[in-house]
Structures are given as C-alpha cells and as structure tokens.
Amino acid sequence: MDAPTDWNDMAGMEGLDEVSRQVGDAVPAVPPPEWPDPILPGTMRTPAITADLLPAWLGEMAHCVSEATQTPPALAVMCSLSVLATVLQGRFEVEPLRGYTEPLSIWTLGTAPPGARKTAVLNALLSPLLYWEKLLRDRMRVEIAKVNATRAVAKKRIERLLQDAAKAKEVNERTSIREEIEREEAAMPDEIYAPRLFSSDVTGERLQALLVEHGGRMAVLSDEAGIFQIMAGMYNGGAANNDVFLQGHAGSAMRVDRAGRFAHIDKPALSFGLLIQPATLADVASSSKFRNTGLLARFLWAMPVSNVGHRDVRKHNPVPAYVSEEYERQLFQLLDGLPAPAQAPKVLALADAAREAWLDMSAAIELEQGEGGRYESISDWTSKLPGAVARIAALLELSVVGLQCNQVSLNSMNRAIALARLLIPHAQAAFGLLGTDAVEADAMAILKWVRAGGRTEFTRREAQKAQEGRFRSVDRLQKALERLEQQDVLRGFNRHNKGAPPTMVLRVNPKVLS
C-alpha cells in the first residue's frame, strides 16, 4: 500500500468500470451474440469490501469476525471503523490542508437481510467497549456515590436556606443567608458520571445531555433502525430536530439554551455504526428531511451481496482467542486517558505524499460531480467523500502508531482511498434503493415500460412520447438511457434507412425480458 496510486488508474476496479461509449454512438447493426448479465436499476452490483483494507490487528479482527459469523466482510469492516472513531473522536482532528480540519467522527451504515447475523458481528466488535465501560464504572462507583451524597446534602441545605431567606425580615439577615447559599453552591462538587462511549437508542434531547456528560463525545452503535424513526420526529409529533446529529458529525459548536435544558459544547463529536435490514430503508426514503438536510450524505454505505442461503451450517470457526485479546488490548491502549476533561483535540497533518494522493482523489471526484458527471445524482454524498477519506486515513494511522501519532502517512491514505473507491458504488446502490437517485428512478421507469410492452428495441422518440409526463426534458431521458446502457440493459446502434438519415435504436438485453 506504500506506492502512490492515481485515482483514475483505479477506474477499472470492480464496480467502477469506465463506460466511454454513450447512447447514440454508432455500433455494428448486429450486436454481439452474447450479452452480459444486466445490472437492473435498484439492484446494482456492489464490489466486495475486504478486511485487508484495514491494517494489522484491526483488519485481522474484522476478517475473523466475518469468518466466524459467515457474513460479508463489509459489515465487519464498516463496524470496525465506527468502533475506532468512537474511541478516538474528539481527541484528534486531521488537517488535509493548512487551516482546514476534519474531526474523526465517522458514520457507517451496513445492510443485511433478516437472519444475516448482524447482531453477532456488532456484539463481537463492541465487546471490549462494554468491558471497558464496566471496568471504569466499577472503579468509579465509590467516588460517584461520595459526590452524589455531597451534592444531595448541599442541595437540601440550600433549600432550607432559601426558605429562611424568604422569611427573613431584615436586609442584613437576607444578605447573610444569600452569601451562605453562594458558598454552598461554590463548594458543591461537579456531578460525575460513569463513563459511556455509545448508546443504541437515544433521542436528540438525551443525546445533547450525553455529549455534555461525556466530554462532548458519543456514538450510536446499533443493529436496529429505530434511530431513524427518532430522527424523523417519532417523539415530537413528527417535528424532527436533527441539529445535534448534524453538529456532531461536523464538529460545529452546539449551544442549546431552552427551559430546563442547557448544552454548551465547542466541538461535539458523534459517530454512527448501524447494521440494519435493507427493507427498513424504505422508511428512511419516506422522509425527505433526511436527504434535504444532508443527513443521508454523511453516511458511508455498505450494501454487500447477502450470502444467506449459501452458508455452511457445518462450518464453525470462532474468532481465535489471540485475535480477540489483541483487539481488546489495542482498543484499551487507544482509550488510555479517558475519561478526561474536554480539551482541544490534537491536530494530525498529512505527510506530503499523502496530501498529494488526497488532492488527486479530490480533484477526480470534483470533475465527476457536475452536470452529466458520473456522480451528479449523488453529488451531495461525493462532495463529503474527500473529508471522509481524510478522517478514515487518520483513524487508520492512529490504529497503527497509537496516541503519539503526529501525521498521516501515505500508506494509511492509500488504504482510505482504496476503500473510498469501493464505497462509491455502494452509495449509488443505497441511494437507488432509497429512491433518492433521480436518474436511477427514471431508469426504472423506462425498464418497467420496456417489460410491460415486451419491447426488444425502441427509439428514443418512442420512449419520450410514451412517458412524456416524466420526460419533458430530452436531457433527463438521455441520462436515464445512458445509465441503462452502462448497466448492460440497453445497447444503442444506428439503423440505416434508404435515402434517409440513420435512426438511433436502443436494443434491449434479452435477459431483461426473460
């Protein structure tokens, strides 16, 4: 992973094949006898995300968890990143360019059908965090009890002093009591809490409190999709307020001053690690609040091909003890020093070669985000991808070097970029499934029309006339046809006519109709 790689040199990777031919280019009148299997709209194939993208102990644990649970490695890889972010967020930042920093919070979302052992994956990777919380909770129990008792006595004394002040008739007496109340309040110790790293089910209001209580750092790690219902306003009559979630990802200052609720955090840090069923994404799609606010664009999506129905029930390969023990030891080392008062995070610069690789990737993505670009329909997501890559590279570097890390190496950056290339088709598949990819939705509409009429070929004019309500713009139709051609559903060719210009015809992959 040491050699620098050009983003465009990798364009031929699985799931990212370049398709230079556009609908309308002349091809032989007789198409090749064999058609490849089509990629139907809404069912985009996604490349495998393997554990070797992660370094050393982290990759070995992800691999072994995947083997033990017989699940796609993508689930364990994405969960591992979220666990790493949970441990390190708020204490470090990465600086891709001078004056531009990114926090290390990561939002990952992997999907798998019912019975795919999502819970087993999550439990295996969260186990050290739960153990660490228990150890510190037990260690701090006496101190917490002492502080709580001191605070309770002080509060009761203040209540009595307030009653005395209300009854006092002399100004001097009231002044004396007030000064005593002030001394009691000043002497009252701050409340302390048993350390928490993550929650599985939390409202936005409670999340604000958790961030205040735990140094501005918190994560939501779960194998259920209930958090989306909460973010959609389930407990607020449908009125969603997702500011705390968005601020936690960006690390922007949070100031809440409402009756009975105060939360002041300069740099909140919130990570997500979710494993949910694809069917539940329909609920997400039903709320435009998520896409319009940029919330969905913050997730790194993993939509692996399910292996349910192809698992070996006789195979049993538990995670080796030496692997899980090393995983726990490394996480405990990264947790060293917590809980600690909130302080300015340490900034990690990029090594020169790492910065150049990151800039090459950023430039390549930027060129494809505009009108007609490959990433136009998910430009809200790809615009955040360079920042996510910088975050991932810093997390991977910290996992190798430890807390004494000062800069991000080319090796870690290359790993993060390789992962990003694979994540792009996963995001395209996710947004297509959500119905928020407009081009994908148009392609599905054309495919439905083709199948309904049993059409083996058609012209662009016929497609537009049949669906003129949808395709008032020729450009919009052209983009949908290009998507279908890229996915081997259609193939364009020129039909030559006697004494007239050739006619552009779209031929349908027979496998689509069968």
MOGI-V722391 format. One record per residue. N is the residue number from 0. NEAR is the number of other C-alpha atoms within 8 Angstrom. Layout:
# MOGI-V722391
n=N near=NEAR
n=N near=NEAR
This chain:
# MOGI-V722391
n=0 near=7
n=1 near=6
n=2 near=6
n=3 near=9
n=4 near=8
n=5 near=9
n=6 near=9
n=7 near=6
n=8 near=7
n=9 near=8
n=10 near=9
n=11 near=8
n=12 near=7
n=13 near=8
n=14 near=9
n=15 near=10
n=16 near=8
n=17 near=6
n=18 near=6
n=19 near=4
n=20 near=5
n=21 near=8
n=22 near=10
n=23 near=8
n=24 near=9
n=25 near=7
n=26 near=8
n=27 near=7
n=28 near=7
n=29 near=4
n=30 near=6
n=31 near=5
n=32 near=4
n=33 near=4
n=34 near=9
n=35 near=5
n=36 near=6
n=37 near=10
n=38 near=10
n=39 near=10
n=40 near=11
n=41 near=9
n=42 near=8
n=43 near=10
n=44 near=9
n=45 near=13
n=46 near=10
n=47 near=9
n=48 near=11
n=49 near=9
n=50 near=13
n=51 near=8
n=52 near=11
n=53 near=10
n=54 near=11
n=55 near=7
n=56 near=10
n=57 near=11
n=58 near=13
n=59 near=12
n=60 near=12
n=61 near=13
n=62 near=13
n=63 near=12
n=64 near=13
n=65 near=14
n=66 near=11
n=67 near=10
n=68 near=9
n=69 near=8
n=70 near=11
n=71 near=12
n=72 near=13
n=73 near=13
n=74 near=16
n=75 near=16
n=76 near=14
n=77 near=13
n=78 near=13
n=79 near=11
n=80 near=12
n=81 near=14
n=82 near=11
n=83 near=11
n=84 near=13
n=85 near=15
n=86 near=10
n=87 near=12
n=88 near=15
n=89 near=14
n=90 near=9
n=91 near=12
n=92 near=16
n=93 near=15
n=94 near=13
n=95 near=12
n=96 near=8
n=97 near=6
n=98 near=5
n=99 near=7
n=100 near=11
n=101 near=12
n=102 near=14
n=103 near=16
n=104 near=14
n=105 near=15
n=106 near=12
n=107 near=15
n=108 near=14
n=109 near=14
n=110 near=12
n=111 near=13
n=112 near=10
n=113 near=6
n=114 near=6
n=115 near=10
n=116 near=9
n=117 near=12
n=118 near=7
n=119 near=8
n=120 near=13
n=121 near=13
n=122 near=8
n=123 near=8
n=124 near=11
n=125 near=9
n=126 near=8
n=127 near=10
n=128 near=8
n=129 near=8
n=130 near=8
n=131 near=9
n=132 near=12
n=133 near=8
n=134 near=8
n=135 near=10
n=136 near=10
n=137 near=7
n=138 near=7
n=139 near=9
n=140 near=9
n=141 near=7
n=142 near=7
n=143 near=11
n=144 near=8
n=145 near=8
n=146 near=12
n=147 near=9
n=148 near=8
n=149 near=10
n=150 near=11
n=151 near=8
n=152 near=8
n=153 near=11
n=154 near=8
n=155 near=8
n=156 near=8
n=157 near=11
n=158 near=8
n=159 near=8
n=160 near=11
n=161 near=11
n=162 near=8
n=163 near=9
n=164 near=11
n=165 near=7
n=166 near=6
n=167 near=9
n=168 near=6
n=169 near=6
n=170 near=7
n=171 near=6
n=172 near=10
n=173 near=12
n=174 near=8
n=175 near=8
n=176 near=12
n=177 near=11
n=178 near=8
n=179 near=8
n=180 near=11
n=181 near=8
n=182 near=8
n=183 near=10
n=184 near=9
n=185 near=6
n=186 near=6
n=187 near=9
n=188 near=7
n=189 near=5
n=190 near=7
n=191 near=7
n=192 near=7
n=193 near=10
n=194 near=9
n=195 near=8
n=196 near=11
n=197 near=9
n=198 near=11
n=199 near=7
n=200 near=8
n=201 near=10
n=202 near=9
n=203 near=12
n=204 near=6
n=205 near=8
n=206 near=11
n=207 near=10
n=208 near=9
n=209 near=10
n=210 near=13
n=211 near=11
n=212 near=9
n=213 near=12
n=214 near=10
n=215 near=14
n=216 near=13
n=217 near=16
n=218 near=12
n=219 near=14
n=220 near=10
n=221 near=12
n=222 near=10
n=223 near=8
n=224 near=12
n=225 near=7
n=226 near=10
n=227 near=8
n=228 near=9
n=229 near=13
n=230 near=12
n=231 near=12
n=232 near=12
n=233 near=11
n=234 near=6
n=235 near=7
n=236 near=6
n=237 near=8
n=238 near=8
n=239 near=10
n=240 near=8
n=241 near=8
n=242 near=6
n=243 near=11
n=244 near=9
n=245 near=9
n=246 near=12
n=247 near=14
n=248 near=15
n=249 near=9
n=250 near=11
n=251 near=9
n=252 near=10
n=253 near=12
n=254 near=8
n=255 near=8
n=256 near=7
n=257 near=6
n=258 near=5
n=259 near=4
n=260 near=7
n=261 near=9
n=262 near=11
n=263 near=9
n=264 near=11
n=265 near=8
n=266 near=11
n=267 near=16
n=268 near=16
n=269 near=15
n=270 near=16
n=271 near=12
n=272 near=15
n=273 near=14
n=274 near=15
n=275 near=14
n=276 near=11
n=277 near=9
n=278 near=6
n=279 near=9
n=280 near=10
n=281 near=10
n=282 near=7
n=283 near=10
n=284 near=11
n=285 near=6
n=286 near=9
n=287 near=7
n=288 near=7
n=289 near=12
n=290 near=11
n=291 near=7
n=292 near=6
n=293 near=9
n=294 near=10
n=295 near=8
n=296 near=11
n=297 near=10
n=298 near=10
n=299 near=10
n=300 near=11
n=301 near=14
n=302 near=12
n=303 near=15
n=304 near=7
n=305 near=9
n=306 near=10
n=307 near=7
n=308 near=4
n=309 near=5
n=310 near=7
n=311 near=5
n=312 near=5
n=313 near=4
n=314 near=5
n=315 near=6
n=316 near=6
n=317 near=8
n=318 near=11
n=319 near=7
n=320 near=6
n=321 near=6
n=322 near=12
n=323 near=10
n=324 near=8
n=325 near=9
n=326 near=11
n=327 near=9
n=328 near=8
n=329 near=10
n=330 near=11
n=331 near=10
n=332 near=8
n=333 near=11
n=334 near=9
n=335 near=6
n=336 near=5
n=337 near=5
n=338 near=7
n=339 near=6
n=340 near=5
n=341 near=6
n=342 near=5
n=343 near=5
n=344 near=8
n=345 near=7
n=346 near=10
n=347 near=13
n=348 near=11
n=349 near=13
n=350 near=10
n=351 near=6
n=352 near=10
n=353 near=14
n=354 near=11
n=355 near=8
n=356 near=14
n=357 near=14
n=358 near=8
n=359 near=10
n=360 near=12
n=361 near=9
n=362 near=8
n=363 near=10
n=364 near=11
n=365 near=9
n=366 near=8
n=367 near=11
n=368 near=15
n=369 near=10
n=370 near=5
n=371 near=8
n=372 near=9
n=373 near=7
n=374 near=11
n=375 near=11
n=376 near=8
n=377 near=12
n=378 near=10
n=379 near=8
n=380 near=11
n=381 near=13
n=382 near=10
n=383 near=10
n=384 near=9
n=385 near=11
n=386 near=8
n=387 near=9
n=388 near=13
n=389 near=14
n=390 near=15
n=391 near=12
n=392 near=14
n=393 near=16
n=394 near=13
n=395 near=11
n=396 near=13
n=397 near=10
n=398 near=12
n=399 near=8
n=400 near=8
n=401 near=10
n=402 near=6
n=403 near=5
n=404 near=10
n=405 near=7
n=406 near=9
n=407 near=15
n=408 near=11
n=409 near=13
n=410 near=10
n=411 near=13
n=412 near=16
n=413 near=15
n=414 near=12
n=415 near=13
n=416 near=11
n=417 near=9
n=418 near=10
n=419 near=10
n=420 near=9
n=421 near=15
n=422 near=11
n=423 near=9
n=424 near=14
n=425 near=14
n=426 near=14
n=427 near=11
n=428 near=14
n=429 near=10
n=430 near=11
n=431 near=13
n=432 near=11
n=433 near=11
n=434 near=10
n=435 near=10
n=436 near=12
n=437 near=8
n=438 near=11
n=439 near=13
n=440 near=12
n=441 near=10
n=442 near=13
n=443 near=10
n=444 near=8
n=445 near=10
n=446 near=8
n=447 near=8
n=448 near=8
n=449 near=10
n=450 near=10
n=451 near=7
n=452 near=6
n=453 near=7
n=454 near=9
n=455 near=9
n=456 near=8
n=457 near=10
n=458 near=10
n=459 near=9
n=460 near=6
n=461 near=8
n=462 near=10
n=463 near=12
n=464 near=7
n=465 near=6
n=466 near=8
n=467 near=8
n=468 near=5
n=469 near=5
n=470 near=10
n=471 near=8
n=472 near=6
n=473 near=8
n=474 near=6
n=475 near=10
n=476 near=11
n=477 near=9
n=478 near=10
n=479 near=13
n=480 near=11
n=481 near=10
n=482 near=11
n=483 near=13
n=484 near=13
n=485 near=8
n=486 near=10
n=487 near=13
n=488 near=13
n=489 near=12
n=490 near=11
n=491 near=14
n=492 near=14
n=493 near=14
n=494 near=9
n=495 near=8
n=496 near=8
n=497 near=4
n=498 near=4
n=499 near=6
n=500 near=6
n=501 near=8
n=502 near=9
n=503 near=11
n=504 near=12
n=505 near=12
n=506 near=11
n=507 near=11
n=508 near=13
n=509 near=8
n=510 near=8
n=511 near=10
n=512 near=7
n=513 near=4
